Amino acid sequence: MTEAQFYIGQIIHHKRFNYRGVIYGVDSRFSHSEEWYEMMAKSRPRKDKPWYHVLVDGAEHTTYVAEQNLEESKDLSPVDHPLTKELFREHDGERYLPIKRMN
């Protein structure tokens, strides 16, 4: 299994589509359907590498992105997305701190 390069709460930049966002979930390998992959993954990123669930800055939608398409964002300011307050307790100036969940 490949270790994820990015983490939940990290602010990232999508290299190909030039948007910022914050990671709210990490899959160690591709976990969507084959139909989704065929429709959405035009560049054919590897399925055996980590994929990330991302809240898109300045939007209301989320994305599912292969690790190869992401890099750390140079802009660490807060991300404007309606779900940040539901998924994270605060932005500490560099990253978002996830809400602690009780089991």
N, C-alpha and C positions, 0 to 999 in steps of 0.2 A: 504494500500500500504506500502511496506517495504522500508525504507530509505536506499539508497546506502551507502555502507561502503567506497567505493573508489571514486575518482573523476577524471574528465578529466584533463590530464596532469600529473597524478601520475605515477610514475615508480613502476611496480609491478613484482612479481615473481610468476610463475605458480608452485604450490606445486607438482602437479602430474607429469608434463612433464619437469620440471626444466629449464624453460627459463625465460628471462626477457623481459619486454616490457613496452610500455607506453599506457595508456588508452586514446582513442580518441572519445569514445562514451559510453553512459550508457543507458540501457533500464531498466525500473523499474520491468519488468518481461520479460520472454522469448518472442521473437518476430520473430523468424525464422519459417520456415515451419515444419510441423509435420514430413515430409520425412527427412529433415535435422537432426532433433532431433533423429529420429530412427537410422540414419546412423552414426552420429557423437558422440552422447552423451551416450557412453557406460556405464558410471557410474550412469546415470539417475538422474542428479541434478534436483532440484526442479525448476519448471517453474514459480512459483509465487514469486521467489526471484530475485534480480537484476542480470543482465547479462551485460558483458562488451565487447566492440569492442577494440581490442588491436593490436598495431603495434609491431611485433616481432623483437627483437634486433638481428642484424646480418642476417636478412632475408629480402625478398621483399614481403612476404605475411602478411596477417592479420589473427587474430583469433577471435572467439566469445566464451567467457568463462563465465561459471557460477561463481558467487561470492564465493561459497564454495571452489573453486580451486585456489583462489588467496590469496596472502599476500603481505604486503609492502616489497619492495626490500631493502635489506641492502646496495646494490650497487646503488648509486644514480647518477652515471656517465651518460653522454648522451647515448641515444639509437641510434644504427646504423640502420636506416631504411630510404629508399628514400622519404617517405611521411612526415617525421617530419618537414621539412622546409615548406611544403604546409599547414600543419595543425596547426603548432605552431610558434609563433614569436621568442621565445628564450628558452633556458634551463638556469635556474637561479642558478644551482648548486645542486638543490634538486628536481626540478620538471620542467615540460614544461609549458609555459604560452601560452594559446590558442590565436590565431589570433582573434581580435575583428571583428565581422561581422556586417555590416550595414543591417538594415531591409528594 
